[in-house]
Amino acid sequence: MPIKVQSDLPAKKILEDENIFIMDETRAMHQDIRPLRIAILNLMPLKEDTEVQLLRSLSNTPLQVDVTFLTTGSYVGKNTAASHLDQFYLTYEDVKNQKFDGLIITGAPVEQMEFEEVDYWDELAEIMKWSKSNVTSTLHICWGAQAGLYYHYGIHKIPLEQKMFGVFLHRVLNRKVPFVRGFDDIFYAPHSRHTTVSREDIINNPELTILAESDEAGVFIVTAQEGKQIFVMGHPEYDRITLDKEYKRDKGKGLEIQLPKNYYPDNNDDSRPNLIWRAHANAMYTNWLNYYVYQVTPYEL
């Protein structure tokens, strides 16, 4: 997929080195097609890493995608340079009068706080309200999924006794739904979170449908309103070494952190982790763009 981004976005060079076709504004102007407008509300602390991961995940169809990165105006994190945010990011105030074909709301390292205690919760709630009328389909990831289920359906998150950390086996419950088209019956996906949601709460809500779940990690994919809202509880976009970096960061700080499950060969953290979830992650993002964005969105936004 040709992904249209600003010419000097650092992620562009990284992805080009992987032979992923990234298109800048100049070349995009010469293609007489309407690109899909995808906004990414990036709430992760290491924003540049998340940019690369998500752009890579969106790069597997022939559709042209015009990506707009969003950040919160009510809270500015300390892990990304202000110059990067100023140059490559907009806020909700900048786009609130616009419409988008798709929106991705990422995870965030605030899951152990009550939603209303998060500094930017009011702003996020306003964005989720706006998405109902201004976005064709919204994909919520990890904490973003928990926040979306809470805001839209009143489903509370539940603290875990031990962090859900590693790569876990999942099974597809309804393969006729296009979002999981092409998935195997069982597949792996990464998780890194301290909270979960109740399967019973979701089943008891007739507007929600579980598409995939894990015996160990719980509910994984939930859809609502025929895909206008999709909630993914893990991090299928993660790189091979994302969990490795997180584990060794916390271990280096002397924090209590368990070895990520099903991740290192022979549970040896000096070994190179096996990448066993990329194919299904690619299928998931491709299905979202194709079946829930491209084939549904109006030509004139």
C-alpha positions as CSV (number, residue, x, y, z in Angstrom):
1,M,0.0,0.0,0.0
2,P,1.3,3.5,-0.8
3,I,1.2,5.3,2.6
4,K,1.2,9.0,2.3
5,V,3.1,10.8,5.1
6,Q,5.2,14.0,5.4
7,S,8.5,13.7,3.5
8,D,10.7,14.2,6.6
9,L,8.9,11.9,9.0
10,P,11.7,9.7,10.6
11,A,9.5,6.6,10.3
12,K,9.5,7.0,6.5
13,K,13.2,6.2,6.2
14,I,12.9,3.2,8.4
15,L,10.0,1.7,6.4
16,E,11.7,2.5,3.1
17,D,14.7,0.5,4.3
18,E,12.2,-2.5,4.7
19,N,11.1,-2.0,1.1
20,I,7.7,-0.7,2.3
21,F,6.3,1.8,-0.2
22,I,5.9,5.1,1.6
23,M,4.7,8.0,-0.6
24,D,5.3,11.7,0.2
25,E,3.0,14.5,-0.6
26,T,4.7,15.4,-4.0
27,R,4.2,12.0,-5.5
28,A,0.7,11.5,-4.1
29,M,-0.4,14.6,-6.0
30,H,0.3,12.8,-9.3
31,Q,-2.1,9.9,-8.5
32,D,-5.6,10.7,-9.6
33,I,-7.4,8.8,-6.8
34,R,-8.9,9.7,-3.4
35,P,-6.7,8.2,-0.7
36,L,-8.3,6.8,2.5
37,R,-7.9,9.4,5.3
38,I,-6.8,7.6,8.4
39,A,-6.2,9.4,11.7
40,I,-4.0,7.8,14.4
41,L,-4.4,9.1,17.9
42,N,-1.1,8.0,19.3
43,L,-1.2,7.8,23.1
44,M,1.9,5.6,23.5
45,P,4.9,7.2,25.2
46,L,7.4,6.1,22.5
47,K,5.5,7.7,19.7
48,E,8.1,7.2,17.0
49,D,8.2,3.4,17.6
50,T,4.4,3.3,17.4
51,E,4.4,5.3,14.2
52,V,6.7,2.7,12.5
53,Q,4.7,-0.3,13.8
54,L,1.3,1.1,12.7
55,L,2.5,2.3,9.3
56,R,4.0,-1.1,8.7
57,S,0.8,-2.8,9.7
58,L,-1.2,-0.6,7.3
59,S,1.1,-1.2,4.3
60,N,-0.3,-4.4,2.9
61,T,-3.1,-3.5,0.5
62,P,-3.0,-1.6,-2.9
63,L,-5.1,1.2,-1.4
64,Q,-3.5,4.7,-0.9
65,V,-3.7,5.9,2.7
66,D,-3.2,9.4,3.9
67,V,-2.2,9.3,7.5
68,T,-2.8,12.1,10.0
69,F,-1.1,11.7,13.4
70,L,-3.0,13.1,16.4
71,T,-1.8,13.7,20.0
72,T,-3.6,15.1,23.0
73,G,-3.7,18.9,23.5
74,S,-4.6,18.6,27.2
75,Y,-1.5,16.5,28.0
76,V,2.0,16.5,26.6
77,G,4.2,13.5,27.4
78,K,7.9,13.6,28.2
79,N,9.1,10.8,26.0
80,T,8.8,12.4,22.6
81,A,10.6,15.6,21.5
82,A,8.4,18.6,21.4
83,S,9.8,19.4,17.9
84,H,8.6,16.0,16.6
85,L,5.1,16.6,18.0
86,D,5.0,20.2,16.6
87,Q,6.1,19.1,13.1
88,F,4.2,15.8,12.6
89,Y,1.2,15.9,14.9
90,L,-2.1,17.7,15.1
91,T,-4.6,17.8,18.0
92,Y,-8.4,17.2,18.1
93,E,-9.0,21.0,17.9
94,D,-7.2,21.0,14.6
95,V,-9.4,18.3,13.0
96,K,-12.7,18.4,14.8
97,N,-14.4,19.9,11.8
98,Q,-13.0,17.2,9.5
99,K,-14.1,13.7,8.6
100,F,-12.0,10.6,8.3
101,D,-12.4,7.2,6.8
102,G,-10.7,5.5,9.7
103,L,-9.4,6.3,13.2
104,I,-6.9,4.2,15.3
105,I,-6.8,4.9,19.0
106,T,-3.7,3.3,20.5
107,G,-2.9,1.9,23.9
108,A,-1.5,4.1,26.7
109,P,0.5,3.4,29.9
110,V,-2.3,4.6,32.2
111,E,-4.3,1.4,32.6
112,Q,-3.9,1.1,36.4
113,M,-5.6,4.5,36.8
114,E,-9.3,5.0,36.8
115,F,-10.4,6.4,33.4
116,E,-11.6,9.7,34.8
117,E,-8.2,10.2,36.6
118,V,-6.3,10.2,33.3
119,D,-5.2,13.8,32.5
120,Y,-6.6,13.7,29.0
121,W,-9.8,11.6,29.6
122,D,-12.2,14.4,28.9
123,E,-10.4,15.1,25.6
124,L,-10.4,11.4,24.7
125,A,-14.1,11.1,25.5
126,E,-14.8,14.1,23.3
127,I,-12.8,12.4,20.5
128,M,-14.7,9.2,20.9
129,K,-18.0,11.1,20.8
130,W,-16.8,12.9,17.6
131,S,-15.8,9.6,16.0
132,K,-19.4,8.5,16.0
133,S,-20.3,11.0,13.4
134,N,-17.0,11.9,11.7
135,V,-15.3,8.5,11.3
136,T,-16.4,5.5,9.3
137,S,-14.7,2.9,11.5
138,T,-12.7,3.3,14.7
139,L,-10.1,0.7,15.7
140,H,-9.3,0.7,19.4
141,I,-6.1,-1.0,20.6
142,C,-5.2,-2.3,24.1
143,W,-6.0,0.4,26.7
144,G,-7.7,2.3,23.9
145,A,-10.0,-0.7,23.6
146,Q,-10.8,-0.8,27.3
147,A,-11.4,3.0,27.2
148,G,-13.7,2.6,24.2
149,L,-15.7,-0.2,25.8
150,Y,-16.0,1.9,28.9
151,Y,-17.0,5.1,27.2
152,H,-19.4,3.6,24.6
153,Y,-20.9,0.6,26.6
154,G,-20.1,1.2,30.3
155,I,-17.9,-1.8,30.6
156,H,-15.3,-1.5,33.4
157,K,-11.8,-2.8,33.3
158,I,-10.6,-5.3,35.9
159,P,-7.2,-5.3,37.6
160,L,-5.1,-8.4,37.1
161,E,-3.1,-10.0,39.9
162,Q,-0.2,-10.4,37.5
163,K,0.6,-8.5,34.4
164,M,-0.5,-10.1,31.1
165,F,2.8,-10.1,29.4
166,G,4.0,-12.1,26.5
167,V,2.6,-13.8,23.3
168,F,-0.5,-15.8,23.8
169,L,-2.5,-18.3,21.8
170,H,-6.0,-17.2,20.6
171,R,-8.9,-18.9,18.7
172,V,-11.3,-17.5,16.2
173,L,-15.0,-17.8,17.3
174,N,-16.7,-16.6,14.1
175,R,-14.6,-16.8,10.9
176,K,-17.5,-15.6,8.7
177,V,-17.0,-12.1,10.0
178,P,-14.7,-10.2,7.5
179,F,-12.4,-8.8,10.2
180,V,-10.9,-12.3,10.9
181,R,-11.1,-13.4,7.2
182,G,-7.9,-15.4,6.4
183,F,-7.1,-16.2,10.0
184,D,-6.2,-19.7,11.1
185,D,-8.3,-21.3,13.7
186,I,-5.7,-20.5,16.3
187,F,-3.1,-17.7,16.2
188,Y,-0.7,-15.8,18.4
189,A,-0.8,-12.1,19.5
190,P,1.3,-10.1,22.0
191,H,-0.2,-8.6,25.2
192,S,1.3,-6.2,27.7
193,R,-1.2,-5.0,30.2
194,H,-2.3,-4.9,33.9
195,T,-6.0,-5.0,33.4
196,T,-8.7,-6.9,31.5
197,V,-12.4,-6.9,30.8
198,S,-15.1,-9.3,31.7
199,R,-16.2,-11.8,29.1
200,E,-19.6,-11.9,30.7
201,D,-20.1,-8.2,30.5
202,I,-19.4,-8.3,26.8
203,I,-21.6,-11.3,26.1
204,N,-24.5,-9.7,28.1
205,N,-24.4,-6.7,25.8
206,P,-26.3,-7.5,22.6
207,E,-24.5,-4.8,20.7
208,L,-21.1,-6.5,21.1
209,T,-19.7,-9.6,19.4
210,I,-16.6,-11.5,20.4
211,L,-14.6,-12.6,17.4
212,A,-11.5,-14.1,19.0
213,E,-10.4,-14.9,22.5
214,S,-7.7,-16.7,24.5
215,D,-8.0,-19.2,27.4
216,E,-5.1,-17.4,29.1
217,A,-5.3,-13.8,27.9
218,G,-9.1,-13.5,27.7
219,V,-11.2,-11.6,25.2
220,F,-9.1,-10.4,22.3
221,I,-11.3,-8.9,19.5
222,V,-14.8,-7.4,19.9
223,T,-16.9,-5.6,17.3
224,A,-19.9,-3.3,17.5
225,Q,-22.3,-1.7,15.0
226,E,-21.1,-4.0,12.1
227,G,-17.5,-2.8,12.5
228,K,-18.0,0.9,13.0
229,Q,-16.3,0.2,16.3
230,I,-13.7,-2.5,16.8
231,F,-11.8,-3.3,20.0
232,V,-8.5,-5.3,20.1
233,M,-7.2,-6.0,23.6
234,G,-3.6,-6.7,22.7
235,H,-0.8,-5.3,20.5
236,P,-0.7,-7.2,17.2
237,E,1.2,-4.3,15.7
238,Y,4.2,-4.8,18.0
239,D,7.7,-5.4,16.5
240,R,9.8,-8.5,17.2
241,I,11.7,-6.7,20.0
242,T,9.1,-4.5,21.6
243,L,8.4,-6.9,24.5
244,D,12.1,-7.5,24.8
245,K,12.8,-3.8,25.2
246,E,10.0,-3.4,27.8
247,Y,11.2,-6.4,29.8
248,K,14.8,-5.3,29.8
249,R,13.9,-1.7,30.6
250,D,11.9,-2.7,33.7
251,K,14.5,-5.4,34.7
252,G,17.3,-2.8,34.4
253,K,15.3,-0.5,36.8
254,G,15.0,-3.2,39.3
255,L,11.2,-3.4,38.9
256,E,9.3,-6.7,39.4
257,I,8.7,-8.0,36.0
258,Q,8.2,-11.6,34.9
259,L,9.7,-13.1,31.7
260,P,7.3,-12.6,28.8
261,K,5.5,-15.9,28.1
262,N,6.0,-17.8,24.8
263,Y,8.4,-15.2,23.6
264,Y,12.1,-16.1,24.1
265,P,13.4,-19.4,22.7
266,D,13.9,-21.7,25.7
267,N,12.9,-18.7,27.9
268,N,16.4,-17.4,27.5
269,D,16.2,-13.6,27.4
270,D,19.6,-13.5,25.6
271,S,18.0,-15.2,22.6
272,R,16.4,-13.4,19.7
273,P,12.6,-13.6,20.1
274,N,10.7,-15.5,17.5
275,L,8.2,-13.4,15.4
276,I,5.1,-15.6,15.3
277,W,2.2,-13.1,15.1
278,R,3.1,-10.8,12.1
279,A,1.0,-12.7,9.5
280,H,-2.2,-12.5,11.4
281,A,-1.5,-8.9,12.4
282,N,-1.1,-7.9,8.8
283,A,-4.3,-9.8,7.9
284,M,-6.2,-7.9,10.7
285,Y,-5.2,-4.4,9.5
286,T,-5.7,-5.3,5.9
287,N,-9.2,-6.6,6.6
288,W,-10.0,-3.5,8.6
289,L,-9.0,-1.2,5.8
290,N,-10.7,-3.2,3.1
291,Y,-14.0,-4.4,4.7
292,Y,-14.7,-1.7,7.3
293,V,-13.1,1.4,5.8
294,Y,-12.7,1.3,2.0
295,Q,-15.9,-0.7,1.1
296,V,-18.1,1.3,3.5
297,T,-16.8,4.9,3.5
298,P,-18.5,7.4,1.1
299,Y,-16.4,8.7,-1.8
300,E,-17.2,12.3,-0.7
301,L,-16.4,12.6,3.0
